[in-house]
Amino acid sequence: MKTVRQIDLTLKNEPGALSVVSDLLGENRINIIALYVTTDGDIGKIHFVANDPDKAVNVLKTAGYHIEERDVIACEVPHHPGGLNAVLRLLKDAGINVDYIYPCIGTGEITILIMGMTTIKEALNILDENWMRTIGTELYHM
Protein backbone atom coordinates (compact mmCIF):
# COMPACT_ATOMS: atom_id res chain seq x y z
CA MET A 1 0.00 0.00 0.00
CA LYS A 2 1.40 3.40 -0.99
CA THR A 3 1.32 5.21 2.36
CA VAL A 4 3.70 6.89 4.78
CA ARG A 5 3.91 6.45 8.54
CA GLN A 6 2.69 9.16 10.85
CA ILE A 7 3.98 9.31 14.40
CA ASP A 8 1.62 10.64 17.06
CA LEU A 9 2.94 11.96 20.34
CA THR A 10 1.20 13.56 23.33
CA LEU A 11 3.05 16.19 25.37
CA LYS A 12 2.34 18.66 28.12
CA ASN A 13 1.26 21.98 26.65
CA GLU A 14 4.03 24.03 28.21
CA PRO A 15 6.88 26.20 26.94
CA GLY A 16 9.70 24.16 25.46
CA ALA A 17 7.98 20.75 25.25
CA LEU A 18 7.94 20.74 21.46
CA SER A 19 11.45 22.17 21.35
CA VAL A 20 12.76 19.23 23.40
CA VAL A 21 11.28 16.77 20.90
CA SER A 22 12.67 18.77 17.97
CA ASP A 23 16.12 18.85 19.58
CA LEU A 24 16.03 15.12 20.26
CA LEU A 25 15.11 14.30 16.68
CA GLY A 26 17.61 16.79 15.26
CA GLU A 27 20.46 15.45 17.40
CA ASN A 28 19.72 12.04 15.90
CA ARG A 29 19.66 13.42 12.34
CA ILE A 30 15.92 12.82 11.94
CA ASN A 31 14.15 15.37 9.78
CA ILE A 32 10.50 16.28 10.23
CA ILE A 33 8.89 16.27 6.78
CA ALA A 34 5.36 17.26 7.82
CA LEU A 35 3.97 18.46 11.14
CA TYR A 36 0.57 19.06 12.68
CA VAL A 37 0.27 20.31 16.28
CA THR A 38 -2.89 20.80 18.33
CA THR A 39 -3.49 21.78 21.92
CA ASP A 40 -6.37 21.25 24.30
CA GLY A 41 -5.82 22.83 27.68
CA ASP A 42 -2.66 21.43 29.20
CA ILE A 43 -2.24 18.69 26.57
CA GLY A 44 -0.50 19.05 23.22
CA LYS A 45 -0.60 16.52 20.41
CA ILE A 46 1.99 16.26 17.67
CA HIS A 47 1.35 14.34 14.48
CA PHE A 48 4.33 14.19 12.15
CA VAL A 49 6.04 12.36 9.32
CA ALA A 50 9.81 11.91 9.63
CA ASN A 51 12.40 10.99 7.03
CA ASP A 52 13.31 7.87 9.04
CA PRO A 53 10.20 6.73 10.93
CA ASP A 54 11.81 3.60 12.40
CA LYS A 55 14.66 5.59 13.88
CA ALA A 56 12.29 8.33 15.09
CA VAL A 57 10.14 5.79 16.91
CA ASN A 58 13.19 4.15 18.47
CA VAL A 59 14.68 7.49 19.61
CA LEU A 60 11.39 8.72 21.08
CA LYS A 61 10.59 5.44 22.86
CA THR A 62 14.14 5.28 24.27
CA ALA A 63 13.65 8.81 25.60
CA GLY A 64 10.49 7.65 27.41
CA TYR A 65 7.81 9.05 25.10
CA HIS A 66 4.64 7.10 24.42
CA ILE A 67 3.99 7.17 20.71
CA GLU A 68 1.43 5.78 18.31
CA GLU A 69 1.83 5.15 14.61
CA ARG A 70 -0.62 5.09 11.74
CA ASP A 71 -0.57 4.99 7.97
CA VAL A 72 -1.52 8.20 6.17
CA ILE A 73 -1.68 9.29 2.55
CA ALA A 74 0.79 11.77 1.05
CA CYS A 75 -0.84 13.26 -2.03
CA GLU A 76 0.40 15.84 -4.50
CA VAL A 77 -2.21 18.55 -4.86
CA PRO A 78 -2.46 20.99 -7.77
CA HIS A 79 -1.14 24.40 -6.68
CA HIS A 80 -3.80 26.74 -8.04
CA PRO A 81 -7.16 28.05 -6.85
CA GLY A 82 -9.43 25.04 -6.38
CA GLY A 83 -6.51 22.59 -6.52
CA LEU A 84 -7.28 21.14 -3.11
CA ASN A 85 -10.83 20.42 -4.18
CA ALA A 86 -9.53 18.33 -7.11
CA VAL A 87 -8.61 15.78 -4.43
CA LEU A 88 -11.37 16.44 -1.91
CA ARG A 89 -14.17 16.19 -4.49
CA LEU A 90 -13.01 12.72 -5.53
CA LEU A 91 -13.06 11.55 -1.93
CA LYS A 92 -16.43 13.23 -1.23
CA ASP A 93 -18.00 11.61 -4.29
CA ALA A 94 -16.74 8.23 -3.07
CA GLY A 95 -18.20 8.83 0.41
CA ILE A 96 -14.76 8.94 2.05
CA ASN A 97 -14.34 11.27 5.01
CA VAL A 98 -11.02 13.03 5.54
CA ASP A 99 -10.25 13.33 9.25
CA TYR A 100 -7.42 15.87 8.88
CA ILE A 101 -4.97 17.39 6.41
CA TYR A 102 -1.61 19.06 6.91
CA PRO A 103 1.16 20.14 4.53
CA CYS A 104 4.66 18.82 4.03
CA ILE A 105 7.50 21.21 4.74
CA GLY A 106 9.87 22.24 1.96
CA THR A 107 8.70 20.19 -1.00
CA GLY A 108 9.85 22.80 -3.51
CA GLU A 109 7.72 23.30 -6.59
CA ILE A 110 5.03 20.78 -5.63
CA THR A 111 2.43 20.83 -2.89
CA ILE A 112 2.16 17.61 -0.91
CA LEU A 113 -0.50 17.17 1.74
CA ILE A 114 -0.72 14.50 4.40
CA MET A 115 -4.24 13.16 4.79
CA GLY A 116 -5.54 11.04 7.63
CA MET A 117 -8.65 8.91 7.25
CA THR A 118 -9.95 5.53 8.30
CA THR A 119 -10.51 4.23 4.76
CA ILE A 120 -6.94 4.44 3.45
CA LYS A 121 -7.16 1.59 0.94
CA GLU A 122 -10.37 2.87 -0.65
CA ALA A 123 -9.01 6.43 -0.80
CA LEU A 124 -5.80 5.27 -2.49
CA ASN A 125 -7.84 3.39 -5.08
CA ILE A 126 -10.02 6.43 -5.84
CA LEU A 127 -7.01 8.75 -6.11
CA ASP A 128 -5.14 6.29 -8.33
CA GLU A 129 -8.15 5.73 -10.60
CA ASN A 130 -8.33 9.49 -11.09
CA TRP A 131 -4.64 10.02 -11.84
CA MET A 132 -3.86 11.82 -8.56
CA ARG A 133 -0.23 11.27 -7.54
CA THR A 134 0.22 9.64 -4.17
CA ILE A 135 3.66 9.31 -2.68
CA GLY A 136 4.84 6.38 -0.60
CA THR A 137 8.14 5.87 1.17
CA GLU A 138 9.95 7.93 -1.48
CA LEU A 139 8.64 10.94 0.49
CA TYR A 140 11.27 10.15 3.15
CA HIS A 141 14.00 11.05 0.66
CA MET A 142 12.54 14.00 -1.23
N, C-alpha and C positions, 0 to 999 in steps of 0.2 A: 504494500500500500504506500502511495506517495505522500507521506506526511513527515512532519518534523516533531521533535519532542519538546514539549513545554514543561518547564519546571515551576512549580508553585511553592511558595514559601510564605509563612506567616511570621510577622515580626511585631514587636511593640511599636506603636506609633509615637516615637520620641526622636528628638534631634540626634542624628548620627547613626541610627539603626541601619538605614539603607546604605550609608557610606561604608559601614563596616563590611557589609556583604560585598559591595563593589570593590573595596580594597582586597578582600580575601580572594575574590575571583581574579582580579588583576594581578595580584602577587603570584598566582598560579597560571598566568598567561591564558586565562579564559576570557573570551570576548563576549559581551552581551550583544546579540544581533537585533533583538526586539524586546521591548519592555513595556509592561502595563502595570501600574501601581494604583491601588485604591486604599482608602482608609475608612474606618468606621469606628469613631470614638478612639479608644486607645489601642486598636488593632490595625495593623497595616498588612496588606496582602500584595505580594509581588508575583507576577506571572511573567516569565521570560524564556526566550530561546537563546541558547549559548552555542558558540562554535564547536564546543566539545561537550555534549550533554553528559556523557559517562563520567568524564573527569569532574565536571561541575557538581554532579550528584555526589561523587565520592568526596570531594573537598568539603562540600556543605555538610554532609552527614558526619564526616570526621570532626568538623568544627562544632558538632552538637545540634545542628539545625534539623528540624523535622520537615521533610519535603514530600511533595507528591508530584507525580509525573502524569502527563496525558499527551495523546497524539492530537495535533492540530494541523490545519491546512495553511500552507503558505501559497498565496495566489498572487500572480501579477495582475495588477488592475490598470486599465487604461488611464493615463494621466491627462484628462480633459474634463470639462464640465459634464457631469452625468456618467463619467467612467466607472465610478463605484457601483452605480445602479446596473451596469452591464453584467456584473456578477450577482448582485443582490436580487435582481429580477428573475434570473434563472433559478435561484434557490427558492424564491417566493413561489414561483409558478410550480415548482416541484413539491411545495408544502414543507420545505426544510427551514427550520428556525435557526437563525444565527444567534448564539448566546452572547458573543462579544467579538470585537475586532480591534486590533491595534497594529500600528505600522512597524516595519523594520527600520533600523537606523542605518543610514549611509549606504543605500543600494544604488547610488549613482543616478543614471538616467531612467531607471525603471522604478515603479512604485510597487512594493510588495507588502501585502497585508497578511497578518496572522489572523485566522478565523477559528474560533472555538464553537463546536456544536456537538450534539450527541449522535448525529447521523453522518459520521465522517465518510463512510464507504459510499453511501448514496450521493452525498454532496460531490465527492470526487468523480463519480460516474457522470453526474449532470454537467459538471464543469468540463470534463474531458470531451463529452459528447458535443459540447458547444464551443470547442476550440479555445477554452480559457486555459492559460498556462499555469499549472501548479508546479511547485518546486519541492522536491524531496530533500534528501540529505545533502545535495549539492549546495543548499543554502548555507551550510556550515562553512563553506570555503569561498563564498562570493566576496 
